[in-house]
Amino acid sequence: MDQPKRGRGRPPKPPEERMEQRSIRLSLAHWAKIDANGGIDWLRGVIERAKAAIKPPADKT
């Protein structure tokens, strides 16, 4: 009777595979462009191909 209970729900993903939900505001034209080019998969590809900034942005304080 003392059987271990099975875990419920999805198992957690490793930290390098986790995604963080955020919200951005874009014009309708920008959203239409994203949708026309393949949606979120296209947008993720654009972000992955983008070059990283060489130096961090200047602090505005």
Secondary structure, DSSP 8 states (H G I E B T S, - for coil): --------S-----GGG----------HHHHHHHHHTTHHHHHHHHHHHS---SS------
